[in-house]
Amino acid sequence: MSKTQPLKMANAGEEKLCLDSEPPKNFEKGPETQPSKQKHPKPEAKVKIALVSCGTEYGGVQPAFEQAAAKVNAEFIYPEIDIAALDTIGKDFGVEAASGDLRLMMARAQAVVRGETIADGVFVTTCFRCAEAAIVRNEVRRYIHKYSNVPVISYSFTEQTDAATLYTRFEALTTIAKRRHLLAREVQHGITAGIDSGSTTTKAVIMKDNKILGYGWVPSNEVIESAEKAFVQALEMSGIDRSEIQALGTTGYGRYLVGEHYNADLVQEEITTNSKGAVYLADVQKGPATVIDIGGMDNKAISVEDGIPGMFTMGGICAGASGRFFETVAKRLNVDITELGDLAMKGFQENVQMNSYCIVFGTQSLVNSLAKGALPKDVAAAACRSVVEQIYQQQLQEVDVKEPVILVGGSSLIKGVPRELSNLLNVKVIVPENSHLIGAVGAALLASGFVEE
């Protein structure tokens, strides 16, 4: 297939929504320093992120934090406190921490909530090795979210944490801080397209006046080729010619490459596009909601209020809590992955024990169970339970789970997954129509902000 020419969709001089002017290809080199002959607008003010931590400088990860923040035009601020507050701060939080660093962390959070330190966002982080820090981190996150309107995310760092790992988290945090007016958009206008270049599949949608007219869904192989295939499928289904597209947005792992190819108006990380797409498809754009996105290689849990992410977490210990694990299970059971959900609905997960943390050990548990005579339907059900248990233990402890709970991503189409998640949380789980297209839908919806109304 010959490479198509990039679409010219933005009006001359129109600003594109992209928090980083360059794809994050190399965090080591830093920002481009060569002089430009073009006249650039006045740089935006840096986003101020309050770093509430027990000591990233001691963990050796502070340089990575600084690099990731710089890439999204953000800078850290460190809330000042009254040293005497460290003696009583535990009573305010209901957590008496033995560590002085953790008490300092709580005091800094209190300074943000009280307005003694003005921040656009808060990043709460502790070392993953410390159990006490995990408890404090969770309480600090809840405290900030409950008593302020400042967006907050939390993260447990390791010695190997690098800037690339942190990038999407900082990008989402700064987007929420700077672009709330765009994220508040509830209705799509004009004719727009969204392309989600995911880790395992690439999705594209065409929307017109708040309706999905067509979509494409193909495996992610070569990034641009996969995007073009999905885009062409969506155009053909919708009956829309690409020259009629008024604005285009991209998201997902390959968003920068695809965005550059199509001269996209919007290049956006997955947290904001997926949460926006989820509440749109579920028709719950007002009030609280919890979005759980099980992707091909990772998963996300997002606490949403009026369509805007508040708290979120992403990733996981292993691909054992992702669509990749379901592909492994389906292959071992000799069924197509589209049949795995129906098979799981016939089985009972309690008949099979399966490791819920690692794709390797989970697969080993699967093989051992089959060797002992376990029924394929029970193994399929246990695989669904295994995935949602890991999400519950590792993701949902980091956000405030409020109904409605919306399950999205390709794995949401495996029927046993929403059943097991519903049983685990004891709430009704919503799987909206076209739940696998959320990223592309969110990108198309947000891109309509660039269409003259």
LUMMIVO-725305 format. One record per atom (N, C-alpha, C): residue in three letters; x, y, z. Coordinates in pm, whole numbers, plus 50000, padded with zeros to 5 digits. Layout:
ALAXYZ...
This chain:
MET500854988150000MET500005000050000MET500895012450000SER500615021549908SER501405033749903SER500975043150014LYS501925050650059LYS501645059850169LYS500805071550121THR499665074050186THR498805084950147THR499385098150196GLN498975108850131GLN499425121950172GLN498695126150299PRO499375132450392PRO498715137050513PRO497565146550482LEU496475145350557LEU495355154250539LEU495665167850598LYS495245178250531LYS495395191850583LYS494045196050636MET493875195150767MET492565197750826MET492525210450910ALA493645214250964ALA493655226151048ALA493745238650962ASN493045249051001ASN493155261650930ASN494515267750952ALA494945275750859ALA496265281850870ALA496365289950998GLY497415287451072GLY497655294851195GLY496895289651314GLU496055279351294GLU495255274151405GLU496105265551497GLU495965267751627GLU496735260151725GLU496185246151737LYS497045236451739LYS496645222551759LYS496805218951905LEU495905210451953LEU495985206252092LEU496945194552104CYS498145197652143CYS499165187352164CYS500085192652272LEU500125186052384LEU500845191452498LEU502355191252480ASP502825183652383ASP504255182952359ASP504465184852209SER505275194452170SER505455197352029SER506185186251956GLU506845177652027GLU507555166451967GLU507125153452033PRO507035142551956PRO506785129652020PRO507915126552117PRO507605119852228PRO508635117052330PRO509565105952288LYS510315108152178LYS511155097552124LYS512405095452208ASN512925106052266ASN514185104552338ASN514195114152457PHE514035108552575PHE513995116952693PHE515385121552734GLU516405115452678GLU517765118852719GLU518215132152659LYS517785134952535LYS518285146752465LYS517635159652512GLY516425158452569GLY515745170352616GLY515115177852500PRO514605190052522PRO513915197552419PRO514855202052307GLU514285204252191GLU515035208652074GLU515635222552101THR516895224252068THR517565236952097THR517975244551971GLN517765238751851GLN518165245651730GLN517255257751706PRO517815268851660PRO517015280851636PRO516015278651524SER514875284951533SER513855283751431SER513685297051359LYS513445296451231LYS513245308551152LYS511805313351160GLN510895304651211GLN509505308351219GLN509245316551345LYS508235324951338LYS507845332851453LYS506875324651537HIS507205322651662HIS506385314451750HIS505585323151846PRO504395318651885PRO503625326151983PRO504305325652119LYS503865334252208LYS504425334752342LYS504215321352412PRO505245315652472PRO505105302452537PRO504065302652647GLU503375291452662GLU502395290252769GLU503095289652904ALA502405294353007ALA502945293553141ALA503055278853182LYS504065275653258LYS504255261953302LYS503155257853399VAL502765245253390VAL501805239653485VAL502545236653615LYS501985241153725LYS502635239153855LYS502075226553921ILE502945216653938ILE502555204054000ILE503185202954138ALA502335201854239ALA502845199854375ALA503305185454389LEU504585183554418LEU505115170154438LEU504985166554585VAL504085157454614VAL503825153054750VAL504365138854763SER505545137854825SER506255125154825SER507005123054956CYS507365110454979CYS508165107355097CYS509655108355067GLY509995112454942GLY511405114454912GLY511865108054782THR511445113754668THR511885108554538THR513385110354519GLU513935120754585GLU515365123054570GLU516175111854634TYR515625105454738TYR516325094454802TYR516245081654719GLY515185080354643GLY514995068254563GLY515745068454432GLY516425079554402GLY517205080454279GLY516365082854155VAL515085086354170VAL514215087954053VAL513865102554025GLN514365111654106GLN514015125754087GLN514375130853947PRO515535127353890PRO515835131953754PRO514795127353651ALA514305115053666ALA513275110053573ALA511985118053588PHE511635121553712PHE510445129653736PHE510605143353670GLU511765149353685GLU512015162553628GLU511945162253476GLN512515151853416GLN512505150753270GLN511085149353216ALA510285140853280ALA508915138653235ALA508085151353249ALA508265158553360ALA507525170953381ALA507905181453277ALA509195182453247ALA509645192253149ALA509055189553011LYS508845176852978LYS508305173252847LYS506875177952827VAL506145180152936VAL504765184752925VAL504625199252974ASN505755206452976ASN505765220453014ASN505235222453156ALA505685213953245ALA505295214853386ALA506525216353473GLU506315221253593GLU507405222353690GLU506875218553828PHE507755213053910PHE507365208954044PHE507465220654141ILE506535220954234ILE506625229954347ILE506515221454473TYR507105226454579TYR507165218754704TYR506505226854814PRO505295222954854PRO504535230654953PRO505315232955082GLU505305245355128GLU505955248755254GLU504995246055370ILE505555241755482ILE504715238255596ILE505315244155725ASP504485244255827ASP504955247655962ASP505475234856024ILE506735234756063ILE507355222556114ILE506605216856235ALA505945225556310ALA505205220856428ALA504015212056388ALA503545213656264ALA502385205756217ALA502695190956210LEU503965187356201LEU504335173256189LEU503965165256314ASP503845172056426ASP503525164956550ASP502045161356560THR501195168656489THR499745166556500THR499075162156371ILE499825161856260ILE499225159256130ILE498535145656124GLY499045135956198GLY498445122756196GLY497005122656243LYS496675131256339LYS495315132056390LYS494365137456284ASP494845146956203ASP494015152656097ASP493675142355991PHE494605133255964PHE494395123055860PHE493865109955916GLY493955108256047GLY493555095456106GLY494565084556081VAL495785088456048VAL496865078956023VAL498105083756096GLU498555076256193GLU499765079856268GLU500975072856204ALA501685080256122ALA502835074656051ALA504085075456137ALA504835064656143ALA506095064556219ALA507175072656148SER507125072856016SER508135079655936SER507915094755934GLY508975102355964GLY508895116755955GLY508655121555813ASP509205114455714ASP509005118055574ASP507545116655533LEU506865106555586LEU505445104555554LEU504585115155622ARG504985119355743ARG504255130355808ARG504445143355731LEU505635145255677LEU505895156955594LEU505015156555468MET504865144855414MET504025142855296MET502575146955324MET502045142755440MET500675146355476MET500545161355499ALA501545167455561ALA501505181755587ALA501515189755457ARG502285185155361ARG502315191955231ARG500965190855160ALA500335179355171ALA499005177755111ALA498015187355177GLN498125188755306GLN497235197955378GLN497465212355335ALA498705216055306ALA499015229655261ALA498345232555127VAL498265222555039VAL497605224254909VAL496105225854930VAL495515217555012VAL494075217955036VAL493655231255099ARG494465236155191ARG494145248855258ARG494435261155173GLY495025259255057GLY495335270554971GLY496595277955009GLU497365272355101GLU498625278555141GLU499675277055031THR499495267054947THR500305265154827THR499355263854708ILE499525272154608ILE498665271954492ILE499285262954385ALA498565252254350ALA499065242654252ALA497985239854148ASP498415236854025ASP497475233053919ASP497115218253928GLY498005210353985GLY497785196054000GLY498685190654109VAL498395178654155VAL499195172454260VAL499605158454216PHE500865155354236PHE501385141954207PHE501835135854339VAL501135125454383VAL501415118754509VAL502175105954478THR503355104554534THR504155092754499THR504985087954618THR505105074754628THR505925068454732THR506605056254672CYS507575050954743CYS508285038954700CYS507375026754715PHE507365018054616PHE506485006454617PHE506884996354724ARG508084997354779ARG508564987554876ARG507994989655016CYS507465001555042CYS507075005055179CYS505575003555198ALA505164994555288ALA503754992055313ALA503095004055381GLU503805010155477GLU503245021855545GLU503045033255446ALA503985034955354ALA503875045555254ALA502655043355164ALA502365030955132ALA501205027955047ALA499915032355115ILE499825030055246ILE498635034055322ILE498515049355325VAL499615055955355VAL499605070555360VAL499315076555224ARG499935071155120ARG499715076154985ARG498225075754949ASN497575064754982ASN496165063254951ASN495325073455028GLU495635075355156GLU494875084955236GLU495105099355190VAL496335102555152VAL496655115955102VAL495895118754973ARG495895108954884ARG495175110554757ARG493685113054781ARG493075105154868ARG491655106854898ARG491385120454962TYR492275124655050TYR492125137355120TYR492115149155022ILE493075149254931ILE493155160154834ILE491935160154743HIS491545148354698HIS490405147354607HIS489115151754676LYS488965148454803LYS487735151454876LYS487605166254911TYR488715172554947TYR488635186055001TYR489135196954907SER489425193654782SER489845203954686SER489405199954546ASN489515209454454ASN489205206954313ASN490465205054230VAL491585203454297VAL492855201954227VAL492985187454179PRO493245185154048PRO493415171454001PRO494615164754065VAL494485151954098VAL495555144854170VAL495685130854114ILE496915126354100ILE497175112454066ILE498235107154162SER498255093954177SER499235087954267SER500005077154193TYR501175074154243TYR502055064654175TYR503055059054274SER503365046254263SER504415040254345SER505615037554256PHE506735043954287PHE507905042954198PHE508835031654242THR509625027054147THR510655017054172THR511995023154134GLU513075015654158GLU514405020454122GLU514555021753971GLN513725014553895GLN513825014853750GLN512865024753684THR512115032253763THR511175041853706THR511925051853618ASP511435053553495ASP512085063153404ASP511055073153352ALA511555083153279ALA510695093953232ALA509635088953136ALA509975079153052ALA508995074052956ALA507815067653028THR508085060753139THR507025054553217THR506085064953275LEU506625076253315LEU505845086653381LEU505145095953284TYR505545095953160TYR505125106253065TYR503615107453052THR502925096353023THR501485096953002THR500765102153125ARG501235098353244ARG500605102953368ARG500715118153382PHE501895123553354PHE502055137953364PHE501285145153253GLU501255139053136GLU500525145053025GLU499045146253059ALA498475135453115ALA497065135653153ALA496805145953262LEU497695146553362LEU497515155853473LEU497535170253423THR498465173653335THR498535187253283THR497365190353190THR496885180353116THR495725182453031THR494505186153115ILE494285178653222ILE493145181353311ILE493255195353371ALA494485199053406ALA494695212153468ALA494485223553370LYS494895221953244LYS494875232953149LYS493665232953056ARG493105221353029ARG492095220352923ARG490735215752973ARG490365219653093ARG489085215253147ARG487915219653059HIS488025231352996HIS486945236152910HIS486725226852791LEU487815221352739LEU487685212152626LEU487155198652674LEU487655193952788LEU487225181052840LEU485765181252886ALA485225193152911ALA483825194152953ALA482865192752835ARG483415192252713ARG482565191052595ARG481735178252601GLU480415179452581GLU479525167952590GLU478925163952455VAL478955173052359VAL478295170552230VAL479305172352118GLN479285163252023GLN480165164051907GLN479465171951797HIS480185181251735HIS479635189351626HIS480405187051497GLY479725189251385GLY480365188151255GLY480685173851217ILE481675172251130ILE482115158951085ILE483565157351130THR483795148351223THR485135146451277THR485505131651277ALA486815129251287ALA487335115551291ALA488225114051413GLY488245101951465GLY489155098651575GLY489875085751545ILE491175085251570ILE491965073151547ILE492695069651676ASP492485057451722ASP493135052451843ASP494145041851802SER495415045551805SER496495036351767SER496945028851891GLY496285017551920GLY496545010152042GLY497675000052029SER497964993452139SER499084983952143SER498814971452062THR497554967052057THR497234954851983THR496244957151870THR495374967251883THR494424970351776THR494384985251752THR494024988851629THR493865002851591THR492415005051553LYS491815015351613LYS490415018251589LYS490265032151528ALA489235033951445ALA488925047051388ALA487415048651384VAL486945060751407VAL485515063651397VAL485305076451318ILE484155077351255ILE483685089551191ILE482405093651263MET482375105951310MET481195111051380MET480655123451310LYS479345124551311LYS478685136351254LYS477535140451344ASP477595152551393ASP476525158151475ASP476095148551586ASN477075143851662ASN476885135951783ASN476455121551756LYS476695116551637LYS476385102651606LYS477585095851540ILE477775083151572ILE478825075251508ILE478275069751377LEU478885073651265LEU478425069251134LEU479185056951084GLY480415055451126GLY481205044151078GLY482425042151164TYR482945029851160TYR484145026851239TYR484995016451168GLY486255015951205GLY487185005751159GLY487934999951276TRP488304987251268TRP488954980351379TRP489874969751321VAL491184971851330VAL492164962951269VAL493304960251366PRO494054949451347PRO495234946951432PRO496284957751412SER497004960951519SER498094970751510SER499364963551466ASN499754965951345ASN501014960651292ASN501944972451266GLU502104976351142GLU502834988651110GLU501885000251141VAL502345009851223VAL501455019751282VAL500655027651179ILE501325033651082ILE500625041950983ILE499715033450895GLU500195021850851GLU499395013250766GLU498125008650837SER498245004950964SER497085000651041SER496095012151059ALA496615024151085ALA495745035651101ALA494985038550972GLU495675037450859GLU495025040050730GLU493945029650701LYS494225017050731LYS493225006650709LYS491965009150791ALA492165012250920ALA491015014851007ALA490255027250962PHE491005037550921PHE490395049950876PHE489565047650750VAL490105040150656VAL489395037250532VAL488115029250561GLN488205019450651GLN487015011850689GLN485935020950745ALA486345030150831ALA485375039250893ALA484755048550789LEU485565053450697LEU485055062250592LEU484055054850503GLU484395042550464GLU483515034950377GLU482195031750445MET482235028150573MET480995025050645MET480115037450660SER480765048950681SER480005061250705SER479485067650577GLY480115064450463GLY479745070950339GLY480275085150329ILE481245088350413ILE481845101750415ILE483165101450339ASP483405111450256ASP484685112750188ASP485675119650282ARG486935115550276ARG487905121350369ARG488065136350353SER487735141750237SER487815156250217SER486755163750298GLU485725156550344GLU484655162650423GLU484995163550572ILE486065156450614ILE486425156450755ILE486895170350796GLN486255175750899GLN486575189450943GLN487635190051052ALA487775179251125ALA488805178851230ALA489085164251262LEU490325161451301LEU490725147651330LEU491565147451457GLY491285137551543GLY492055135951666GLY492685122251674THR493835121251738THR494505108251754THR494815105951902THR494895093251938THR495225089352074THR495885075652070GLY496275070552185GLY496885057252190GLY498395057752182TYR499005045952183TYR500455044652182TYR501095051552061GLY500445050351946GLY501025055951823GLY500475069551786ARG499935076951885ARG499225089351855ARG500105099851789TYR501365100851828TYR502225111151770TYR502545108251624LEU502895095951595LEU503225092251457LEU502005093751367VAL500865088851412VAL499635089951334VAL499185104451324GLY499315111851434GLY498925125851432GLY499745133851333GLU501035131051327GLU501895138151231GLU501525134451088HIS501235121651065HIS500905117050931HIS499655123850876TYR498635125150961TYR497375130950917TYR497245145850949ASN498295151951002ASN498235165951040ASN497045168251133ALA496955160051236ALA495795159851325ALA495645172951401ASP494385176351427ASP494095188351506ASP494305185751655LEU494135173251698LEU494235169751838LEU495065157151854VAL496075157851939VAL496895146151973VAL496835144852125GLN496165134452174GLN495805134052314GLN496115120452377GLU496565120552503GLU496825107952573GLU495505100652601GLU495655087852644GLU494505078952652GLU493605081452773ILE494135086952881ILE493335088653002ILE492125097552974THR492365109252916THR491275118652894THR490375114352779THR490955109252670THR490095105052558THR489245092952596ASN489835083552668ASN489075071452704ASN487985074352805SER488255082952901SER487205086252997SER486075094052929LYS486435103152840LYS485415110652767LYS484605101452677GLY485275092552605GLY484555083152519GLY483655073852596ALA484105069452715ALA483325060052796ALA482035066452847VAL482115078252905VAL480895084452959VAL479955088852847TYR480515092152729TYR479675095552614TYR478885083252570LEU479565072052552LEU478895059952504LEU477905054652606ALA478205056452736ALA477305051552841ALA476215061752875ASP476295073552814ASP475305084152836ASP475215088152983VAL476375089753046VAL476425094053186VAL477465105153200GLN477295115653123GLN478295126353122GLN478155136053239LYS477095134753316LYS476925143053434LYS477075134453559GLY477715140253661GLY477865133353787GLY479065124053788PRO479175115953894PRO480325107153908PRO480205094553825ALA481345088453795ALA481395075553726ALA482795069753746THR482915056853729THR484215050253734THR484405042853603VAL485495045753535VAL485795039553406VAL486925029453426ILE486675017153384ILE487705006653389ILE487965002253245ASP489165004353202ASP489565001553063ASP490594990353063ILE490214978753010ILE491144967552999ILE491654967152856GLY492874971452837GLY493454972252703GLY494244959852667GLY494914960752553GLY495674949252504GLY496904946252586MET497554956752640MET498794954752715MET498744960352857ASP497794968852886ASP497684974353022ASP496224977453051ASN495964982753169ASN494604986453204ASN494614999653279LYS493445005753286LYS493325018953350LYS492055019053434ALA492145025753548ALA490965028353631ALA490905043453652ILE489765049353619ILE489655063953618ILE488395068153693SER488555076753790SER487425082653860SER487045095453786VAL485795096253741VAL485365107253653VAL484245115153721GLU484275128253704GLU483215137053753GLU482835146553640ASP481565145853597ASP481075154053486ASP481955152453361GLY482395140253337GLY483175137353217GLY484635140853225ILE485105145953338ILE486495150053353ILE487195140853452PRO488325135053415PRO489045126153507PRO489465133553633GLY489295126953748GLY489765132553873GLY490995125053920MET490795112753962MET491905104053999MET491985092753897PHE493175087953872PHE493305076553782PHE494585069053811THR494615056753768THR495825048753775THR495875040253649MET497075036753608MET497235028953486MET498365019053502GLY498365009053416GLY499394998853420GLY498964987353506GLY499914980353564GLY499654968653645GLY500944961053665ILE500904950953746ILE502104943153770ILE502554935853645CYS501604930953567CYS501964922353454CYS500854922353352ALA501164917853231ALA500154916653126ALA499124906053158GLY499264899453273GLY498274889753318GLY496934896253346ALA496864909453352ALA495604916453372ALA495244924553248SER495464918953131SER495204926153007SER494644916852901GLY494324922852786GLY493804914952676GLY494794904552625ARG496074907152644ARG497094897552599ARG496914884052669PHE496544884352797PHE496334871952870PHE495134864252814PHE494084871452777PHE492924864852718PHE493264858252585GLU494124864552509GLU494564858552383GLU495294845352409THR496144845352513THR496884833252550THR495924822152594VAL494934825752675VAL493964815952724VAL493154810152607ALA492684818752517ALA491884814152404ALA492684804652316LYS493934807952294LYS494774799352211LYS494964785752276ARG495194785752408ARG495404773052478ARG494134764652482LEU492974771052487LEU491704763752487LEU491204760552346ASN491974764952247ASN491664762252107ASN490314768052065VAL490044780352112VAL488844787552069VAL489254801352022ASP488434807151937ASP488684821051895ASP488394830052014ILE489134841052024ILE488954849852139ILE487534855452144THR486864856352029THR485484861052027THR484534850952089GLU484984838452104GLU484154827952163GLU484454825852311LEU485544832152358LEU485974829752496LEU484934834352598GLY484284845652571GLY483304850952664GLY482104841952682ASP481574836752570ASP480434827552578ASP480814814952653LEU482044810252631LEU482504798352702LEU482604800952851ALA483124812652889ALA483274816153030ALA481924817253100MET480904821753028MET479584823253088MET478974809953128LYS479464799053069LYS478944785753101LYS479704779153216GLY480834785253255GLY481694778953355GLY481584785153493PHE482324779253587PHE482354783853725PHE483814786053765GLN484174798553792GLN485564801953819GLN486094795453947GLU485194792654042GLU485644787054169GLU486154772754155ASN485904766454040ASN486384752754017ASN487854752253978VAL488454763853952VAL489844764253904VAL490604774953981GLN491774771654031GLN492654781354094GLN493644786653990MET493734799753983MET494624805653883MET495354817553943ASN496674818253921ASN497454829453969ASN496964842253902SER496804853053981SER496194865153928SER497184876653910TYR498484873853912TYR499444884753905TYR500384884353786CYS500624872853730CYS501654871853626CYS501134863653509ILE501374868453387ILE500884861453269ILE501574847853254VAL502834846953299VAL503564834353289VAL502994824153386PHE502884828153515PHE502374818953616PHE500884816253597GLY500164826253546GLY498754824253517GLY498564813653410THR499404814353307THR499344804253201THR499734790453255GLN500714790253344GLN501114777653405GLN499954771653486SER499244780053560SER498084775353636SER497014769753542LEU496844776453430LEU495874772053329LEU496224758053277VAL497494756253241VAL497944743253187VAL497794732353293ASN498194735253418ASN498084725253524ASN496644721453551SER495754731053545SER494344728253569SER493764719253461LEU494104722053336LEU493624713653227LEU494184699553239ALA495464698553281ALA496094685353296ALA495424677153405LYS494814684053503LYS494144677053612LYS492674674153582GLY492244677853461GLY490884674653421GLY489894686053430ALA490364698153452ALA489444709553459ALA488754711653325LEU487504715853330LEU486744718153207LEU487154731453145PRO487244732153011PRO487614744652944PRO486714756352984LYS485434753953004LYS484534765053040LYS484874770653178ASP485294761853270ASP485694766553404ASP487014774153399VAL487924769553314VAL489194776653297VAL488964790553238ALA488064791353141ALA487744804353081ALA487154813853184ALA486264808653268ALA485674816953373ALA486724821253474ALA487634812153510ALA488704815253606ALA489654825853549ALA489884825453418ALA490754835553355ALA490134849353367CYS488824850153347CYS488134863053361CYS488224868053504ARG488024858953600ARG488114862753740ARG489534867253776SER490514860353722SER491914863553750SER492234877853709VAL491784881853592VAL492064895253542VAL491394905853628VAL490114904053658VAL489424914353734VAL489914914953879GLU490384903753934GLU490944903954069GLU492204912554074GLN493044911253972GLN494254919353971GLN493914934053957ILE492964937253871ILE492544951153855ILE491994956553986TYR491224948254055TYR490664952454184TYR491754954954287GLN492714946054295GLN493744946954397GLN494794957554367GLN495074959754240GLN496164968754205GLN495704982354152GLN494534982854088GLN494074995254027GLN492985002154111LEU491984994654149LEU490805000754211LEU491055005154354GLN492185001154412GLN492535006354544GLN493055020654536GLU493365025154415GLU493965038454395GLU492955048954351VAL491685045154333VAL490665054854293VAL489435052754381ASP488585062854387ASP487315061454457ASP486295055654360VAL485885043554386VAL484945036754296VAL483535041554325LYS482935048154229LYS481565053054243LYS480755048354122GLU479505045054147GLU478635040854038GLU478195052853956PRO477945050753825PRO478015038053754PRO479455033953723VAL479685020953720VAL480975015453680VAL480875011653533ILE481735017553452ILE481685015553306ILE482905007553264LEU482684996053204LEU483774987553157LEU483934989353007VAL485154992552964VAL485404995252822VAL486704988452780GLY487054990052652GLY488234983452596GLY487824970352529GLY488724965052449GLY488414952752376GLY488014941252465SER488614940252584SER488314929152674SER486914930052734SER486284941752726SER484924943052778SER483934934752697LEU484324931052574LEU483464923052488LEU483474908252525ILE484394904252613ILE484444890452662ILE483454889552778LYS482314883152755LYS481174884052846LYS481484880252990GLY482414871053010GLY482714866953146GLY483384877853228VAL483974887653164VAL484694898253236VAL483744907353312PRO482734913253246PRO481814921553324PRO481054913653430ARG480784900853405ARG480104892753507ARG480964891453632GLU482244888053614GLU483124886353729GLU483404899553799LEU483524910353722LEU483744923453783LEU482534927753864SER481354925253811SER480124928453883SER480014920554012ASN480354907654006ASN480314899254126ASN481324903954231LEU482504908054184LEU483554912154276LEU483224925354345LEU482674934954269LEU482374948054325LEU480964948854384ASN480154938854353ASN478754938554398ASN477974950754349VAL478244954754226VAL477514965554161VAL477234961454016LYS476284968153956LYS476014965853814LYS477104972453731VAL477674965053639VAL478724970253551VAL478134972953413ILE478324985053365ILE477794989053234ILE478854986553126VAL478464979453021VAL479304978052902VAL478544984752787PRO478874997152754PRO478115004352651PRO478354998652512GLU477435001152423GLU477614997152283GLU478865003952227ASN479624996552149ASN480885001552091ASN481925004652199SER481894996752307SER482814999252419SER484274997952379HIS484554990552273HIS485944988752228HIS486465000852151LEU485585010352119LEU485965021752036LEU486165034552117ILE486205033352251ILE486165045352334ILE487235055652302GLY488475051252279GLY489545060852253GLY489305068852127ALA488905061952022ALA488635068651895ALA487435077951907VAL486405073451979VAL485225081752000VAL485585094252080GLY486355092452188GLY486755103852268GLY487585113752188ALA488465108752102ALA489295117652020ALA488455125351920ALA487485118651857ALA486605125351761ALA485725135751831LEU485255132351950LEU484415141552026LEU485185154052065LEU486385152252121LEU487185163752163LEU487685171852044ALA487965165051932ALA488435172151813ALA487395181551757SER486125179051788SER485075187851737SER485155201751798GLY485975203351902GLY486215216651956GLY486935225651857PHE487485219851750PHE488195227551650PHE487325230551528VAL486075226151534VAL485135228751425VAL484325241051458GLU484245250451367GLU483465262451392GLU481985258851404GLU481385263251512GLU479995259951539GLU479095271551495
